[in-house]
Amino acid sequence: MQSFIHLVHGDLTSLRLRLSSPPPPHMASLPSPILPSSTTQWRRWPAHPESSSAASAVVVGVKPAAYGFVASVIMSMVAGERMAEEDVLRFKAITEAGLAAAGAANRQDFLPFLRLLDFGRARRRLAGIAKERHDFGQRIVDEYRRRHRRRLAVAADDSSSSPPRRTVIGDLLRQQESSPESYADEVIRTVCLSLLQAGTDTSASTIEWAMALLLNNPDVLRKATDEIDSVVGMSRLLQEPDLANLPYLRCIITETLRLYPLAPHLVPHEASRDCMVAGHVIARGTMVLVDVYSMQRDPRVWEDPDKFIPERFKGFKVDGSGWMMPFGMGRRKCPGEGLALRTVGMALGVMIQCFQWERVGKKKVDMSEGSGLTMPMAVPLMAMCLPRVEMESVLKSL
Ligand code: HEM
């Protein structure tokens, strides 16, 4: 996480704005970056957010922007490099195809003889996705190797050069030298892709759900802005260490994860032995789905369970245990929880600090849940944003 702030700032400078009136429907699937890259674009903003009319506001697709940011954070941890924009799009397409295939019911699962005929071309489709995934993952490993060799050559000529930052691939390739069979490229590729695929869509969707809740609850958004303004101020960008001093922002994220856990039934587990759960016998070998969604909205536990009330978590210690388990529990619990909370906190914090956010139109944001292995918004969130006048000098300096 040391380079996290560099990454956020780096991302901010590379993002571009699209000025437009409300977008055509297809725009929901475009990568719409959040922050402007050039001061020229800045000058097109009205001097006072209050004086702006709807026509001059910028409409952004929140999830595509968040997705690019999160993919770059995880890629930096995995390979020491941010993810190029075209790779983000390719990776997103591969992940979405994989999630759709994993979430789909295939007739041949129930009628195995259909497999002989490759009914519905399922096998061919899955083989295509697997090859794309393989090629993408191998390219990440190969490019790392190339960069590493170049770095070694430079270091041989220049003894003052600093040692490379630790990365997941770097550590695994070192293990490969001493134990090539246990750490074959296939293993390294799979670890990298698992981290990228498990962490990107989940974190980006959480940012999207949180922003949707804030747009429908302007009072909460105002309180979050006030907290950030008083703790961080307006003369610099929010940084990772600030998160520890922003309890209300943390409450917003926790409350978002309570209402919209990205894996509403966790992932399927199997009982390894006979056991009892709440008076029910669960036989060994039974597939177990944990209904986290209902548990986190259980009226016997939560007051006004369907309402967005971040204040309920004031002073509450959330560690994934008890009734809150958006990251699962036990040995197979999400290992990325800490990273996810920081990434979501940073993204949301900077978005609130730098921009004034509003709904597109007067109607409340549609909070319907879509279907999929992870729980997406049924209608992807489009929102209007305007740089805050108070933050203009900070943003200009990026
Ligand atoms: C808000 C964001 C995230 C949510 C809500 C989330 C949630 C989950 C859940 C519910 C599971 C399954 C737990 C179970 O089996 O019961 C899981 C597994 C996993 N997550 Fe996350 N996750 C998030 C972010 C991340 C990040 C950022 C990473 C890493 C970069 C990550 C890596 C993983 C991995 C590798 C697993 C599989 C663990 C295993 O099977 O042993 N996740 N996550």
Boltz pocket constraint, residues with backbone or C-beta under 6 A from the ligand:
constraints:
  - pocket:
      binder: B
      contacts: [[A, 74], [A, 194], [A, 195], [A, 196], [A, 198], [A, 199], [A, 200], [A, 202], [A, 203], [A, 206], [A, 261], [A, 262], [A, 263], [A, 266], [A, 267], [A, 325], [A, 326], [A, 327], [A, 328], [A, 329], [A, 331], [A, 332], [A, 333], [A, 334], [A, 335], [A, 336], [A, 337], [A, 339], [A, 340], [A, 344]]
      max_distance: 6.0
